[in-house]
Amino acid sequence: MLEASLSQLEKLVGDLVQQNQDLQNTNAQLAEELKQARDDNDSLQLSLLEQEEKQGATAARIQALVDRATSVSAVSA
């Protein structure tokens, strides 16, 4: 009986060691995916800021053109 219990315990310990290894591997994979997602997020945020700057500059140029057109129309009238 003691031998059977010892065998069961060895099997359970082996199973737990394997499960622990699997969980460590999964954790490492998830950590790498998280790092990649954070890097992607940083890149997207930087890209968004650049686009907002370009849109702001474009809006300012358009407004300047509208102001010029309006002032020319006012002088002509």
The first five atom37 places (N, CA, C, CB, O) and aatype in JSON, in Angstrom:
{
  "aatype": [12, 10, 6, 0, 15, 10, 15, 5, 10, 6, 11, 10, 19, 7, 3, 10, 19, 5, 5, 2, 5, 3, 10, 5, 2, 16, 2, 0, 5, 10, 0, 6, 6, 10, 11, 5, 0, 1, 3, 3, 2, 3, 15, 10, 5, 10, 15, 10, 10, 6, 5, 6, 6, 11, 5, 7, 0, 16, 0, 0, 1, 9, 5, 0, 10, 19, 3, 1, 0, 16, 15, 19, 15, 0, 19, 15, 0],
  "atom_mask": [
    [1, 1, 1, 1, 1],
    [1, 1, 1, 1, 1],
    [1, 1, 1, 1, 1],
    [1, 1, 1, 1, 1],
    [1, 1, 1, 1, 1],
    [1, 1, 1, 1, 1],
    [1, 1, 1, 1, 1],
    [1, 1, 1, 1, 1],
    [1, 1, 1, 1, 1],
    [1, 1, 1, 1, 1],
    [1, 1, 1, 1, 1],
    [1, 1, 1, 1, 1],
    [1, 1, 1, 1, 1],
    [1, 1, 1, 0, 1],
    [1, 1, 1, 1, 1],
    [1, 1, 1, 1, 1],
    [1, 1, 1, 1, 1],
    [1, 1, 1, 1, 1],
    [1, 1, 1, 1, 1],
    [1, 1, 1, 1, 1],
    [1, 1, 1, 1, 1],
    [1, 1, 1, 1, 1],
    [1, 1, 1, 1, 1],
    [1, 1, 1, 1, 1],
    [1, 1, 1, 1, 1],
    [1, 1, 1, 1, 1],
    [1, 1, 1, 1, 1],
    [1, 1, 1, 1, 1],
    [1, 1, 1, 1, 1],
    [1, 1, 1, 1, 1],
    [1, 1, 1, 1, 1],
    [1, 1, 1, 1, 1],
    [1, 1, 1, 1, 1],
    [1, 1, 1, 1, 1],
    [1, 1, 1, 1, 1],
    [1, 1, 1, 1, 1],
    [1, 1, 1, 1, 1],
    [1, 1, 1, 1, 1],
    [1, 1, 1, 1, 1],
    [1, 1, 1, 1, 1],
    [1, 1, 1, 1, 1],
    [1, 1, 1, 1, 1],
    [1, 1, 1, 1, 1],
    [1, 1, 1, 1, 1],
    [1, 1, 1, 1, 1],
    [1, 1, 1, 1, 1],
    [1, 1, 1, 1, 1],
    [1, 1, 1, 1, 1],
    [1, 1, 1, 1, 1],
    [1, 1, 1, 1, 1],
    [1, 1, 1, 1, 1],
    [1, 1, 1, 1, 1],
    [1, 1, 1, 1, 1],
    [1, 1, 1, 1, 1],
    [1, 1, 1, 1, 1],
    [1, 1, 1, 0, 1],
    [1, 1, 1, 1, 1],
    [1, 1, 1, 1, 1],
    [1, 1, 1, 1, 1],
    [1, 1, 1, 1, 1],
    [1, 1, 1, 1, 1],
    [1, 1, 1, 1, 1],
    [1, 1, 1, 1, 1],
    [1, 1, 1, 1, 1],
    [1, 1, 1, 1, 1],
    [1, 1, 1, 1, 1],
    [1, 1, 1, 1, 1],
    [1, 1, 1, 1, 1],
    [1, 1, 1, 1, 1],
    [1, 1, 1, 1, 1],
    [1, 1, 1, 1, 1],
    [1, 1, 1, 1, 1],
    [1, 1, 1, 1, 1],
    [1, 1, 1, 1, 1],
    [1, 1, 1, 1, 1],
    [1, 1, 1, 1, 1],
    [1, 1, 1, 1, 1]
  ],
  "atom_positions": [
    [[0.82, -1.19, 0.0], [0.0, 0.0, 0.0], [0.87, 1.26, 0.0], [-0.94, -0.01, 1.21], [0.58, 2.22, -0.71]],
    [[1.92, 1.26, 0.78], [2.81, 2.4, 0.83], [3.46, 2.6, -0.53], [3.88, 2.21, 1.91], [3.66, 3.74, -0.96]],
    [[3.8, 1.52, -1.2], [4.41, 1.6, -2.53], [3.43, 2.22, -3.53], [4.84, 0.21, -3.02], [3.84, 3.02, -4.37]],
    [[2.15, 1.86, -3.45], [1.14, 2.41, -4.34], [0.95, 3.9, -4.08], [-0.2, 1.67, -4.17], [0.84, 4.69, -5.03]],
    [[0.93, 4.29, -2.82], [0.79, 5.7, -2.48], [2.0, 6.5, -2.96], [0.61, 5.87, -0.97], [1.85, 7.62, -3.45]],
    [[3.17, 5.92, -2.82], [4.39, 6.57, -3.27], [4.38, 6.74, -4.79], [5.62, 5.77, -2.83], [4.79, 7.78, -5.31]],
    [[3.9, 5.73, -5.5], [3.81, 5.8, -6.96], [2.82, 6.89, -7.38], [3.4, 4.44, -7.54], [3.07, 7.65, -8.31]],
    [[1.69, 6.94, -6.68], [0.7, 7.97, -6.98], [1.27, 9.36, -6.73], [-0.57, 7.76, -6.13], [1.07, 10.28, -7.52]],
    [[1.99, 9.51, -5.62], [2.59, 10.79, -5.27], [3.63, 11.19, -6.33], [3.24, 10.72, -3.88], [3.69, 12.35, -6.73]],
    [[4.43, 10.23, -6.77], [5.42, 10.52, -7.81], [4.73, 10.98, -9.1], [6.29, 9.27, -8.09], [5.18, 11.92, -9.75]],
    [[3.64, 10.31, -9.44], [2.92, 10.69, -10.65], [2.32, 12.09, -10.51], [1.8, 9.67, -10.95], [2.41, 12.91, -11.42]],
    [[1.72, 12.37, -9.36], [1.15, 13.69, -9.13], [2.22, 14.78, -9.17], [0.42, 13.72, -7.79], [2.0, 15.84, -9.75]],
    [[3.36, 14.52, -8.56], [4.45, 15.49, -8.58], [4.93, 15.7, -10.02], [5.62, 15.04, -7.68], [5.18, 16.83, -10.43]],
    [[5.05, 14.62, -10.76], [5.45, 14.72, -12.17], [4.45, 15.53, -12.97], [0.0, 0.0, 0.0], [4.83, 16.36, -13.8]],
    [[3.17, 15.29, -12.73], [2.12, 16.05, -13.42], [2.18, 17.53, -13.05], [0.74, 15.48, -13.07], [2.04, 18.4, -13.92]],
    [[2.4, 17.81, -11.78], [2.49, 19.2, -11.34], [3.72, 19.9, -11.92], [2.53, 19.27, -9.82], [3.66, 21.07, -12.29]],
    [[4.83, 19.18, -11.99], [6.03, 19.76, -12.59], [5.78, 20.09, -14.06], [7.24, 18.79, -12.45], [6.17, 21.15, -14.54]],
    [[5.13, 19.17, -14.77], [4.81, 19.4, -16.18], [3.84, 20.57, -16.34], [4.22, 18.14, -16.82], [4.0, 21.41, -17.22]],
    [[2.83, 20.61, -15.48], [1.86, 21.7, -15.54], [2.55, 23.03, -15.25], [0.71, 21.46, -14.55], [2.26, 24.04, -15.9]],
    [[3.45, 23.03, -14.28], [4.19, 24.25, -13.96], [5.03, 24.69, -15.15], [5.09, 24.03, -12.73], [5.07, 25.88, -15.46]],
    [[5.68, 23.77, -15.82], [6.48, 24.11, -16.99], [5.6, 24.67, -18.11], [7.25, 22.88, -17.5], [5.97, 25.65, -18.76]],
    [[4.46, 24.06, -18.32], [3.52, 24.55, -19.34], [3.06, 25.97, -19.01], [2.31, 23.6, -19.45], [3.0, 26.82, -19.89]],
    [[2.75, 26.21, -17.74], [2.31, 27.54, -17.33], [3.43, 28.57, -17.47], [1.8, 27.51, -15.88], [3.18, 29.71, -17.86]],
    [[4.65, 28.18, -17.17], [5.78, 29.09, -17.34], [5.98, 29.44, -18.82], [7.07, 28.47, -16.77], [6.24, 30.59, -19.17]],
    [[5.84, 28.44, -19.67], [5.96, 28.68, -21.11], [4.85, 29.62, -21.6], [5.92, 27.35, -21.89], [5.11, 30.54, -22.38]],
    [[3.64, 29.37, -21.15], [2.52, 30.22, -21.53], [2.72, 31.64, -21.02], [1.2, 29.64, -20.99], [2.45, 32.61, -21.73]],
    [[3.2, 31.76, -19.8], [3.46, 33.07, -19.22], [4.52, 33.82, -20.02], [3.9, 32.94, -17.75], [4.38, 35.01, -20.28]],
    [[5.58, 33.13, -20.41], [6.63, 33.77, -21.21], [6.09, 34.22, -22.57], [7.81, 32.8, -21.41], [6.42, 35.31, -23.04]],
    [[5.26, 33.39, -23.18], [4.66, 33.74, -24.47], [3.74, 34.95, -24.32], [3.87, 32.54, -25.04], [3.78, 35.86, -25.15]],
    [[2.92, 34.97, -23.27], [2.03, 36.1, -23.05], [2.81, 37.37, -22.74], [1.07, 35.79, -21.91], [2.41, 38.46, -23.17]],
    [[3.9, 37.25, -22.01], [4.73, 38.42, -21.72], [5.31, 39.0, -23.01], [5.87, 38.05, -20.74], [5.36, 40.21, -23.18]],
    [[5.73, 38.14, -23.92], [6.26, 38.59, -25.21], [5.16, 39.25, -26.04], [6.89, 37.42, -25.98], [5.39, 40.28, -26.68]],
    [[3.98, 38.65, -26.05], [2.85, 39.24, -26.78], [2.46, 40.6, -26.19], [1.64, 38.29, -26.77], [2.12, 41.53, -26.92]],
    [[2.5, 40.71, -24.86], [2.2, 41.98, -24.21], [3.23, 43.03, -24.59], [2.15, 41.81, -22.68], [2.87, 44.18, -24.87]],
    [[4.49, 42.66, -24.61], [5.55, 43.59, -25.01], [5.32, 44.07, -26.44], [6.95, 42.92, -24.88], [5.44, 45.26, -26.72]],
    [[4.98, 43.15, -27.33], [4.72, 43.52, -28.72], [3.5, 44.44, -28.83], [4.51, 42.25, -29.57], [3.52, 45.41, -29.59]],
    [[2.46, 44.13, -28.06], [1.25, 44.97, -28.09], [1.56, 46.37, -27.57], [0.12, 44.33, -27.24], [1.05, 47.36, -28.1]],
    [[2.39, 46.46, -26.53], [2.76, 47.78, -26.01], [3.59, 48.56, -27.03], [3.54, 47.64, -24.69], [3.39, 49.76, -27.23]],
    [[4.51, 47.86, -27.69], [5.31, 48.52, -28.73], [4.41, 49.01, -29.87], [6.37, 47.55, -29.29], [4.56, 50.14, -30.35]],
    [[3.47, 48.17, -30.28], [2.53, 48.56, -31.34], [1.69, 49.76, -30.9], [1.6, 47.38, -31.7], [1.45, 50.68, -31.68]],
    [[1.25, 49.74, -29.65], [0.45, 50.85, -29.12], [1.26, 52.14, -29.12], [-0.03, 50.53, -27.7], [0.75, 53.2, -29.51]],
    [[2.51, 52.06, -28.7], [3.36, 53.26, -28.71], [3.53, 53.8, -30.13], [4.74, 52.94, -28.11], [3.46, 55.01, -30.34]],
    [[3.73, 52.91, -31.08], [3.88, 53.33, -32.48], [2.6, 53.98, -33.0], [4.26, 52.14, -33.36], [2.66, 55.0, -33.69]],
    [[1.47, 53.4, -32.67], [0.2, 53.96, -33.11], [-0.07, 55.32, -32.48], [-0.94, 53.0, -32.77], [-0.59, 56.22, -33.14]],
    [[0.27, 55.47, -31.22], [0.07, 56.77, -30.58], [0.96, 57.83, -31.2], [0.36, 56.67, -29.07], [0.53, 58.97, -31.41]],
    [[2.2, 57.47, -31.51], [3.11, 58.41, -32.16], [2.57, 58.79, -33.54], [4.52, 57.81, -32.27], [2.59, 59.96, -33.93]],
    [[2.1, 57.8, -34.27], [1.53, 58.05, -35.59], [0.31, 58.97, -35.49], [1.16, 56.73, -36.27], [0.13, 59.86, -36.31]],
    [[-0.52, 58.74, -34.48], [-1.69, 59.58, -34.29], [-1.28, 61.02, -34.01], [-2.55, 59.05, -33.14], [-1.87, 61.95, -34.56]],
    [[-0.29, 61.22, -33.17], [0.18, 62.58, -32.89], [0.7, 63.26, -34.15], [1.27, 62.55, -31.82], [0.44, 64.44, -34.38]],
    [[1.43, 62.51, -34.96], [1.95, 63.07, -36.2], [0.8, 63.45, -37.14], [2.89, 62.06, -36.9], [0.83, 64.51, -37.77]],
    [[-0.21, 62.6, -37.23], [-1.36, 62.9, -38.08], [-2.12, 64.12, -37.57], [-2.31, 61.69, -38.15], [-2.58, 64.95, -38.36]],
    [[-2.26, 64.24, -36.25], [-2.94, 65.41, -35.69], [-2.17, 66.69, -36.01], [-3.11, 65.26, -34.18], [-2.78, 67.72, -36.3]],
    [[-0.85, 66.62, -35.95], [-0.04, 67.79, -36.31], [-0.25, 68.17, -37.77], [1.45, 67.51, -36.04], [-0.42, 69.34, -38.09]],
    [[-0.23, 67.17, -38.65], [-0.43, 67.44, -40.07], [-1.82, 68.02, -40.32], [-0.24, 66.15, -40.89], [-1.98, 68.95, -41.11]],
    [[-2.83, 67.46, -39.66], [-4.19, 67.97, -39.84], [-4.3, 69.41, -39.33], [-5.2, 67.08, -39.11], [-4.97, 70.24, -39.95]],
    [[-3.64, 69.7, -38.22], [-3.65, 71.06, -37.7], [-3.0, 72.03, -38.66], [0.0, 0.0, 0.0], [-3.51, 73.13, -38.89]],
    [[-1.87, 71.62, -39.23], [-1.18, 72.48, -40.2], [-2.03, 72.66, -41.45], [0.19, 71.88, -40.56], [-2.1, 73.76, -42.0]],
    [[-2.67, 71.61, -41.9], [-3.53, 71.7, -43.08], [-4.72, 72.61, -42.81], [-4.01, 70.3, -43.5], [-5.09, 73.42, -43.65]],
    [[-5.31, 72.46, -41.64], [-6.45, 73.3, -41.28], [-6.03, 74.77, -41.23], [-7.04, 72.87, -39.92], [-6.78, 75.64, -41.67]],
    [[-4.85, 75.04, -40.71], [-4.36, 76.43, -40.65], [-4.15, 76.99, -42.05], [-3.06, 76.51, -39.84], [-4.48, 78.14, -42.32]],
    [[-3.6, 76.17, -42.95], [-3.39, 76.63, -44.33], [-4.72, 76.89, -45.03], [-2.57, 75.58, -45.13], [-4.87, 77.88, -45.74]],
    [[-5.67, 76.01, -44.82], [-6.99, 76.2, -45.44], [-7.64, 77.46, -44.91], [-7.9, 74.98, -45.17], [-8.22, 78.24, -45.67]],
    [[-7.55, 77.67, -43.59], [-8.14, 78.87, -43.0], [-7.48, 80.13, -43.56], [-8.01, 78.83, -41.47], [-8.15, 81.12, -43.83]],
    [[-6.16, 80.08, -43.74], [-5.46, 81.23, -44.31], [-5.93, 81.5, -45.73], [-3.94, 81.0, -44.29], [-6.12, 82.65, -46.11]],
    [[-6.13, 80.44, -46.51], [-6.65, 80.61, -47.87], [-8.06, 81.18, -47.87], [-6.63, 79.28, -48.62], [-8.38, 82.05, -48.68]],
    [[-8.9, 80.7, -46.98], [-10.27, 81.21, -46.87], [-10.24, 82.68, -46.47], [-11.1, 80.38, -45.85], [-10.98, 83.49, -47.01]],
    [[-9.37, 83.02, -45.51], [-9.25, 84.41, -45.09], [-8.8, 85.3, -46.25], [-8.28, 84.54, -43.92], [-9.32, 86.4, -46.43]],
    [[-7.85, 84.82, -47.01], [-7.38, 85.6, -48.18], [-8.49, 85.78, -49.19], [-6.17, 84.92, -48.85], [-8.71, 86.87, -49.71]],
    [[-9.19, 84.67, -49.46], [-10.28, 84.75, -50.44], [-11.38, 85.69, -49.96], [-10.87, 83.35, -50.7], [-11.95, 86.43, -50.75]],
    [[-11.66, 85.67, -48.68], [-12.69, 86.53, -48.11], [-12.25, 88.0, -48.18], [-12.98, 86.12, -46.64], [-13.05, 88.88, -48.51]],
    [[-10.99, 88.25, -47.86], [-10.52, 89.64, -47.89], [-10.47, 90.18, -49.32], [-9.13, 89.75, -47.24], [-10.76, 91.36, -49.55]],
    [[-10.12, 89.34, -50.28], [-10.11, 89.76, -51.69], [-11.54, 90.04, -52.15], [-9.44, 88.67, -52.6], [-11.78, 91.01, -52.86]],
    [[-12.47, 89.21, -51.75], [-13.89, 89.4, -52.11], [-14.42, 90.68, -51.5], [-14.74, 88.19, -51.65], [-15.18, 91.4, -52.14]],
    [[-14.03, 90.98, -50.28], [-14.49, 92.19, -49.6], [-13.94, 93.42, -50.26], [-14.11, 92.18, -48.13], [-14.65, 94.42, -50.38]],
    [[-12.69, 93.39, -50.69], [-12.07, 94.54, -51.37], [-12.71, 94.75, -52.73], [-10.55, 94.35, -51.51], [-12.92, 95.89, -53.14]],
    [[-13.01, 93.68, -53.44], [-13.59, 93.76, -54.76], [-15.02, 94.29, -54.74], [-13.55, 92.42, -55.42], [-15.49, 94.91, -55.69]],
    [[-15.69, 94.04, -53.66], [-17.11, 94.43, -53.6], [-17.32, 95.85, -53.32], [-17.82, 93.66, -52.59], [-18.46, 96.3, -53.24]]
  ]
}
